[in-house]
């Protein structure tokens, strides 16, 4: 998360598998440990605003964003601790703000 804040062009590196990083983040949203879930939520709230400016991020969000939305809704639906709801809400807000056309399709 800190790396993404300080150096958002990290996702432009040719040897970075953005899809794998995204999928790891989605899986981390389902972990039982609150600090891991909180960090994953923070990762997505920093990543999603960049989907329009960094093509590899936009492509992965377009292809795999539905899995992110599903993980968020499962967390809100009871899989995650109630203390994490604000963090999941931040992801929904970022999806609504930066990926609205995709969100409405999903």
N, C-alpha and C positions, 0 to 999 in steps of 0.2 A: 504494500500500500504506500509506504513512504517513497519507495523507488518510483512508483507511478506518479506521485505528486511532484517529485523533484525533476523527473526526467520522462515526461509523457511520450517522447519520441522513442522510448525503449521498444515500443511495439512496432517500430519500423525496421528493426534489426532483421536482416535476411535469415539468420539462423534461429530465430525465435518462432516456436510453434504456438501461435496465438490461440489456435483452436484448443490445444492441449491445456494451456493456461486457463482459458475460459471454462473448460470442462472440469478442471480441478477446482476452480472456484465454485461451480455449481454443486459439485459433490461435497465440498466443504460446508455448504449451507445446511447440509443434512446431518452434520456431525453432532454428537450429544454434548460436546464441550462448548459452553457459551462463548468463551474468548475466541475460539476458532470461527464460530458462526459470525460473531461481531466483526472480526477482521475480514471475513469474506464479504460481508455486507458493505463494509467500507471500501473494499476493492472494487465492487461493482458500482458504487456511487461515484467513484473517481473514474472508472472506465467508461461508463455509459455516455457521459457528456462528450467523449472523444470519438464516438462512433461516426460522426459526420466529418471529422477532420482527419482521421487516420483510417485509410482504406482497409487495412487488414482487420482492424477492430470492427468497422462497419460490416464487413463481410461475415465475420463470425457471429455478430449479433443478429444479422439477418438470417443466418443458417441455423443457429443454435439458441436464439433468444427465447424460443418457446419453452425449452427445457429450463431456462432460468426462471421464467414466469411460473412454470409449474412448481419448481422447488420453492419459490417464494410463497406461493399460495398454499402449498403443503405445510410450510413452516407456520404461516399465519393460521392455518386450519387446525393446528394442535400439535404438530410434530415438534415445534420448538417451544422453548420456555417463553412465558408471557413477558418476561423482562427484555426480550429481544424484539418485540413487536415494532418499536420505533425504528429499529435498524432495517427490518424488512419493509416497513413503510417508505423508508428513504429510497430503496431500490424501486419500489412501485412508482414513486414520484419521479425518479430519474427516467424510468421507462416511459412514463406518460409525457414527460417534458422533452425528451430527446429522441424517442423512438415511437411516437404516437401512432403513425400509420401502421407500423408493424404490430404494435400492441393491440390495436383494434382488430387486426386479422387473427392474431393468436387467440 
